[in-house]
Amino acid sequence: MNDPYGVHLTYDANGNIKTLIRNTLNRTFTHGGGTATGTEMDNMTYTYPNRTTDYNGKAQKTNNRLGHVVDAALKEAGLGDIGTQSTGNYTYDSKGRITADESSGITLLEWTVYDKVKKISKSNGTVVEFTYNSKQQRQTKKVAPIGVNTAITTIYSYDASGILMATYEQSYNTGSSTWEYKLNEQEIYGLSRLGSYAVNEVLRGTASPASNAAAKLRFEISDHLGSVRAVVSGVKDASNSPTILSLTDYTDFGMQMQGRSFTSEAYRYGYQGSEKDNETFAGAYTTEFRMLDVRLGRWFSPDQRTKFN
């Protein structure tokens, strides 16, 4: 379909996606079998296997659980693009929460009693673990690839009202053979989050005054949905223009547009201002209540708002 950046969707009567066509610019791209030219990035058909036959003899879904997708488009390398999945790619527990995703390399996904992701075990040996505070906000994220002393733990610090103020990191310094704590960033707020101050300094035994380097300032430019569209440094370049660290356009559901995005430095937030969870897979986001797969426009678990209504 020659429709640059077009997105075409069909839904069933329950609001489940049946088909999704996602296009980019006409380009030459690399895939598993070589190179190809075209605009089509995804041409997916969603399969919901749990069905029963009604009194009219028609097949009807018994729930909204996705089984797998079939993608008639070539899988593009390096973009987190989904290809055709095996039958039964997704498995679920009795509450409808995903417990495995074969194509994303997730062999086991464990949950807390509050329907928060507790632990993700991946086929490459990496384990990602999460802990939460009493408000069910993320307290730590520990990413542990295979190996000795390879784990990196992100620690989230909130104020009394539950607003995120800073993130810290614990990692192993192979040079000194010790575990170190580092202040990653401090959040900057006005009426809402404006950006962050990329401190990136190891915490020592002796306190020292914080430096206020403009080059460490990261200002985010967001759209009406709260999605971060650009990140700008606190210093200008040689021509007195803003130093742009990233630009992002999004397709439906939050996947980055191919050819309309660039990043020279990783930034924690993206679609609708939510935190990226690329350690899970490229295209995973965490929101206040649950996690999102922007590649498919599907959640990891049912809507928790039903608990509060």
C-alpha positions, 0 to 999 in steps of 0.5 A: 500500500503506497500510503507513506506513514498511513496507519489502517486498523479494523476492530471487532465488536469488542474493540479488539484490533483485527488488522493493523497496517503501518506504513513508513516512507518508501525506503530500502531496508534490511530484513532477515533475507536481505534487502527490500524497497517499499512503504509497508512496515507492518501488515498484521492480522491478530488471532484470538484463539479462545472461541465458542460456537453460538446458537447461529453456528458462528464462532465467537470469542470467549475472551479478549486474549491475543494468541499471536499475530501474522505479519504479511510484511517483511520484518525490518531489522533494528527497529523492534519490528514484530514479525509473524509469531508462532501459534500460541505466542502469548500465554496467560494466567487465570486473571488474563495477565500475560505470563510469556511472550515467545517472540519477545524472548519472555519465558516467564512474567510474574506478577504481584498481588496488585497486578504489577509486574514483579519479575521478567525472565528472558530466554537470553538469561537476563532477569528484570525485577521490580519492587514497589512502594506502598502507593504501588509506584515503582521503587526499584528496577533491577536488570541482571544479565548473565554473569557475575556482578552484572546487575544494574539497579535503578532506584526511584525517589519520590517526595511525600506526595508521590512525585518522582524527584530523582533516580539513582543507580547501583552498579559494579565498578570492575576497576575498584571491584566495588558496588557504586551508587550513582545519582542518575538524574533529578527531575525538573517541574513547573506545572508538570515535568519539564525535563531533568538534570542529568547529574550522572555522578557517583555518590562518595562518602563525603558530601560535595555541593552539586554542580549546576552545569547547563550542559546537564539540563535536559528540557522535554518538549511535549505535545497535547497528549504528554508525549515527549517529541523533543529533548533539548540540552541546556546549552546552545551550539556554535551557531547559537541554536538549541542543541537537540538531543532527540526528536520523535514522531509517533504512530498510533499506540506510540511506536516511533516513526521510522525515518522521522525520529533520531536519538543522540542520547537516551531519555527515560520518557517517551509516549504520553510521558511514560517511562520506556522499558527497553530492557523488557523489549524495544517498544515496552512502556510502563504507565501508572497502572500497567505496561504497554506494548506499543508495537501492537497497541496491547496491554500486558494485563486487563484494565485495573480501573475496573477495580475502582469503579 
